[in-house]
Amino acid sequence: MAETPHRLPVARVAERLRHADHVLIAAGAGMSVDAGFDYNSERQFVSRYPVIARRGPRCRYHMFGYPFPDPATQWGHMARHLEELRIAPPPDATPYTALAALTAGKSRFVLTSNADDLFERTGFDADALWTRQGSYGRLQCLAACHPESTWSALEWIPRAAAAVDLHTERLNDPALHPACPRCGGVAMMNVRGGDWFIETPYEPQGRRFSAWLGEAQRGRLLVLDVGTGFNTPGVIRWPAEQIVARHRDAHLVRVNLHHPAVPAELGDRALSVPATGAALWAALEEAGAP
């Protein structure tokens, strides 16, 4: 059973924050859930997408790999999905702004599997982010015809979402169905979902992360792992553990309501916090940490 906020190891987490010269925020889907975007929520999905929900899907996760019957249905759903998760403000930005305040003044980098760009959108430095799974703010050629065949979706999303027929949830205007500007082929969100994923926009992020980590490993490093589970543990969760294992002056704080376990071999350099990030940040703020 998860600890209540009053029983969380606030003093131990605060001490590790104070001690750290560098903080790596390793964030998974739990951070988006804290902000109000719950991919497992049937209530949220059915309320916003009642037409497609009647076809069978009951939550956002059910849409990964969903066989859309036609392009108008596909782009109608994608336009509104991207509008909701990339353009609209989150229901509650507090978990992000609170984390930013708690780690302010530290040398800081964010490694995240989330594609909603909420770290950048809530004030984190865009040059200290690696969004390893892509971004809802970009589209790409599904055929991956060229390493540079990605483009910003930020102007297209609101125009397309406004044109969706909410009675059918279809985008009936073919002129608003995006296509690759290089080859004219089918477009897709630039998020990892198959071997067609184009990583080019995120490679500079990876290089900046490697350079930052090289510096951080010469000091006192805190890896703050929050909301990472086992859907794609090789993207964030396991690399976070490996970074700590390789650096003797690094510590891991894993904040996770459902999967808080830490590797036994890290000993007292790893701290398990069975809570949501939002609960821990609030408890730290109440205690005046760091």
C-alpha positions as CSV (number, residue, x, y, z in Angstrom):
1,M,0.0,0.0,0.0
2,A,1.4,3.4,-0.9
3,E,2.4,5.8,1.8
4,T,0.4,8.8,2.6
5,P,2.1,12.2,2.0
6,H,2.6,12.6,5.8
7,R,4.7,9.3,5.8
8,L,6.8,10.0,2.8
9,P,10.6,10.1,3.3
10,V,10.5,13.9,2.8
11,A,13.6,14.6,4.9
12,R,15.7,12.0,3.0
13,V,14.6,13.3,-0.4
14,A,15.2,16.9,0.6
15,E,18.7,16.0,1.8
16,R,19.5,14.3,-1.5
17,L,18.3,17.4,-3.4
18,R,20.4,19.7,-1.2
19,H,23.5,17.4,-1.7
20,A,23.2,17.2,-5.5
21,D,25.2,19.4,-7.9
22,H,23.3,17.9,-10.8
23,V,19.8,16.6,-11.2
24,L,18.6,14.3,-13.9
25,I,14.8,14.2,-14.1
26,A,13.9,10.8,-15.7
27,A,10.2,11.1,-16.3
28,G,7.6,8.7,-17.6
29,A,3.9,8.7,-18.2
30,G,3.2,9.2,-14.5
31,M,4.1,12.8,-14.8
32,S,1.5,13.3,-17.6
33,V,-1.1,11.5,-15.4
34,D,-0.3,13.9,-12.5
35,A,-1.0,16.8,-14.9
36,G,-4.4,15.3,-15.8
37,F,-3.6,13.3,-19.0
38,D,-4.4,9.8,-18.0
39,Y,-4.1,7.4,-21.0
40,N,-5.9,4.7,-19.1
41,S,-8.9,6.8,-18.2
42,E,-12.1,5.6,-19.7
43,R,-14.0,8.6,-18.4
44,Q,-11.7,11.1,-20.1
45,F,-11.6,9.2,-23.4
46,V,-15.4,8.6,-23.7
47,S,-16.2,12.1,-22.8
48,R,-14.1,13.6,-25.5
49,Y,-14.4,10.9,-28.2
50,P,-17.9,9.4,-27.8
51,V,-18.2,8.4,-31.5
52,I,-15.0,6.5,-31.8
53,A,-15.6,5.0,-28.3
54,R,-18.7,3.4,-29.6
55,R,-16.4,1.5,-32.1
56,G,-14.7,-0.2,-29.1
57,P,-11.7,1.8,-27.8
58,R,-12.2,2.8,-24.2
59,C,-9.1,4.8,-23.4
60,R,-6.2,6.6,-25.2
61,Y,-3.9,3.6,-24.9
62,H,-6.4,1.6,-27.0
63,M,-5.7,4.0,-29.9
64,F,-2.1,2.9,-30.4
65,G,-2.2,0.8,-33.6
66,Y,-5.9,1.3,-33.9
67,P,-7.1,0.3,-37.5
68,F,-8.9,3.5,-38.6
69,P,-11.5,2.7,-41.3
70,D,-10.6,5.7,-43.5
71,P,-8.3,8.8,-43.6
72,A,-11.1,11.2,-42.6
73,T,-11.7,9.2,-39.4
74,Q,-8.0,8.8,-38.7
75,W,-7.1,12.5,-39.1
76,G,-10.3,13.6,-37.4
77,H,-9.2,11.7,-34.3
78,M,-5.5,12.6,-34.6
79,A,-6.2,16.3,-34.9
80,R,-8.3,16.4,-31.8
81,H,-5.9,14.1,-29.9
82,L,-3.0,16.4,-30.7
83,E,-5.0,19.5,-29.9
84,E,-5.9,18.1,-26.5
85,L,-2.5,16.8,-25.5
86,R,-0.1,19.3,-27.3
87,I,-1.9,22.5,-27.8
88,A,-4.4,22.8,-24.9
89,P,-2.9,23.5,-21.4
90,P,-2.9,20.5,-19.1
91,P,-5.7,20.3,-16.5
92,D,-3.1,20.8,-13.8
93,A,0.4,22.1,-14.5
94,T,1.3,22.3,-10.8
95,P,3.3,19.0,-10.8
96,Y,5.6,20.4,-13.4
97,T,5.9,23.9,-12.0
98,A,6.5,22.5,-8.5
99,L,9.2,20.2,-9.8
100,A,10.8,23.1,-11.6
101,A,10.9,25.1,-8.4
102,L,12.3,22.3,-6.4
103,T,15.2,21.7,-8.8
104,A,15.8,25.3,-9.7
105,G,19.4,26.4,-9.3
106,K,20.8,23.0,-10.0
107,S,22.5,21.8,-13.2
108,R,19.5,20.0,-14.6
109,F,18.5,17.8,-17.6
110,V,15.2,16.1,-18.4
111,L,15.1,12.7,-20.0
112,T,11.5,11.7,-20.8
113,S,9.4,9.2,-22.7
114,N,6.5,11.7,-22.8
115,A,5.6,13.2,-26.2
116,D,3.4,16.0,-24.9
117,D,6.2,18.5,-24.6
118,L,4.9,19.5,-21.1
119,F,8.3,20.1,-19.7
120,E,9.1,22.7,-22.3
121,R,5.6,24.1,-22.1
122,T,5.9,24.6,-18.4
123,G,9.2,26.5,-18.3
124,F,12.0,23.9,-18.4
125,D,14.9,24.7,-20.6
126,A,14.3,23.4,-24.2
127,D,18.0,22.8,-24.6
128,A,18.1,20.5,-21.6
129,L,15.5,18.1,-22.7
130,W,15.6,14.8,-24.5
131,T,12.2,13.6,-25.6
132,R,13.3,10.1,-26.7
133,Q,9.9,8.9,-28.0
134,G,9.3,12.0,-30.2
135,S,6.9,14.9,-30.0
136,Y,3.2,15.5,-30.6
137,G,4.3,18.8,-32.0
138,R,5.7,17.2,-35.2
139,L,4.5,15.1,-38.1
140,Q,6.6,12.8,-40.3
141,C,6.5,10.8,-43.5
142,L,5.3,7.3,-42.7
143,A,7.5,5.9,-45.4
144,A,10.5,7.7,-43.8
145,C,11.5,8.7,-47.3
146,H,14.3,11.0,-46.0
147,P,16.0,11.5,-42.6
148,E,14.7,15.1,-42.7
149,S,11.1,14.2,-43.5
150,T,9.6,15.6,-40.4
151,W,7.9,19.0,-39.9
152,S,6.1,21.1,-37.3
153,A,2.4,20.3,-36.7
154,L,1.8,23.3,-34.5
155,E,0.0,25.4,-37.2
156,W,-1.9,22.5,-38.7
157,I,-3.3,21.1,-35.4
158,P,-5.7,23.9,-34.5
159,R,-6.8,24.4,-38.1
160,A,-7.6,20.8,-38.5
161,A,-9.2,20.3,-35.1
162,A,-11.5,23.3,-35.8
163,A,-12.6,21.6,-39.1
164,V,-13.5,18.2,-37.5
165,D,-17.2,17.4,-37.7
166,L,-17.9,16.6,-34.0
167,H,-21.1,14.6,-34.9
168,T,-18.9,12.1,-36.7
169,E,-15.4,12.9,-35.4
170,R,-14.2,13.0,-39.1
171,L,-12.0,15.5,-40.8
172,N,-13.8,15.5,-44.1
173,D,-11.7,18.0,-46.0
174,P,-8.9,16.1,-47.8
175,A,-6.9,19.3,-48.2
176,L,-6.4,19.1,-44.4
177,H,-5.1,15.5,-44.4
178,P,-1.3,16.0,-44.0
179,A,1.1,14.5,-46.5
180,C,4.9,14.4,-46.7
181,P,6.1,17.6,-48.4
182,R,9.0,15.6,-50.0
183,C,7.4,12.6,-51.5
184,G,3.6,13.3,-51.1
185,G,3.2,10.1,-49.1
186,V,1.1,9.3,-46.0
187,A,2.0,11.3,-42.9
188,M,2.0,10.2,-39.3
189,M,2.7,11.6,-35.9
190,N,6.5,11.9,-35.3
191,V,6.4,9.6,-32.2
192,R,8.0,6.2,-31.8
193,G,5.6,3.5,-33.0
194,G,7.6,1.4,-35.4
195,D,10.7,1.2,-37.5
196,W,9.4,4.1,-39.6
197,F,10.0,6.5,-36.7
198,I,12.4,9.3,-37.8
199,E,14.7,10.3,-34.9
200,T,16.6,13.1,-36.6
201,P,14.9,16.0,-34.7
202,Y,15.9,14.4,-31.4
203,E,19.5,13.5,-32.2
204,P,20.8,17.0,-31.1
205,Q,19.0,16.5,-27.8
206,G,20.8,13.2,-27.3
207,R,24.2,14.8,-28.0
208,R,23.5,17.6,-25.5
209,F,22.4,15.0,-22.9
210,S,25.6,13.0,-23.4
211,A,27.7,16.1,-22.9
212,W,25.7,17.1,-19.8
213,L,25.9,13.7,-18.3
214,G,29.7,13.7,-18.8
215,E,29.9,16.8,-16.7
216,A,27.4,15.6,-14.2
217,Q,29.3,12.4,-13.5
218,R,32.2,14.4,-12.3
219,G,30.1,15.8,-9.5
220,R,27.3,14.7,-7.2
221,L,24.4,13.5,-9.3
222,L,20.8,12.8,-8.3
223,V,18.7,10.8,-10.7
224,L,15.1,11.7,-9.9
225,D,13.0,8.9,-11.6
226,V,9.3,9.8,-11.6
227,G,6.4,8.0,-13.1
228,T,8.4,5.4,-15.1
229,G,6.8,2.0,-15.4
230,F,7.2,-1.1,-17.5
231,N,5.5,-0.3,-20.8
232,T,8.9,0.8,-22.2
233,P,11.4,0.4,-19.3
234,G,14.3,0.4,-21.7
235,V,13.6,4.0,-22.7
236,I,13.9,5.7,-19.2
237,R,13.6,3.4,-16.2
238,W,16.5,1.0,-16.9
239,P,18.8,3.7,-18.2
240,A,18.2,5.7,-15.1
241,E,19.3,2.7,-13.0
242,Q,22.3,2.1,-15.2
243,I,23.5,5.7,-14.9
244,V,23.5,5.5,-11.1
245,A,25.2,2.1,-11.1
246,R,28.1,3.4,-13.2
247,H,28.7,6.5,-11.1
248,R,29.7,5.9,-7.5
249,D,28.6,9.4,-6.4
250,A,25.2,9.2,-7.9
251,H,21.9,8.5,-6.1
252,L,18.5,7.3,-7.4
253,V,15.2,8.5,-6.0
254,R,12.4,6.6,-7.6
255,V,8.9,8.2,-7.2
256,N,6.2,5.8,-8.4
257,L,2.9,4.9,-6.9
258,H,2.6,1.5,-8.6
259,H,6.2,0.5,-9.4
260,P,8.5,2.0,-6.8
261,A,11.0,-0.9,-6.5
262,V,14.7,0.0,-6.8
263,P,17.6,-2.4,-7.6
264,A,19.0,-4.0,-4.5
265,E,22.5,-3.8,-5.7
266,L,22.4,0.0,-5.5
267,G,22.0,-0.3,-1.7
268,D,21.5,2.9,0.2
269,R,22.2,4.9,-3.0
270,A,18.6,4.2,-4.1
271,L,15.5,5.4,-2.4
272,S,12.0,4.1,-3.2
273,V,9.1,6.5,-2.8
274,P,5.7,4.8,-3.3
275,A,3.7,7.9,-4.2
276,T,2.9,10.2,-7.1
277,G,5.3,12.9,-8.0
278,A,2.5,15.5,-7.3
279,A,2.2,14.1,-3.7
280,L,5.9,14.2,-3.1
281,W,6.4,17.7,-4.5
282,A,3.6,19.0,-2.4
283,A,5.0,17.4,0.8
284,L,8.5,18.8,0.0
285,E,7.1,22.2,-0.5
286,E,5.1,22.0,2.7
287,A,8.3,21.1,4.5
288,G,10.2,24.0,3.0
289,A,12.5,21.8,1.0
290,P,15.1,21.8,-0.3
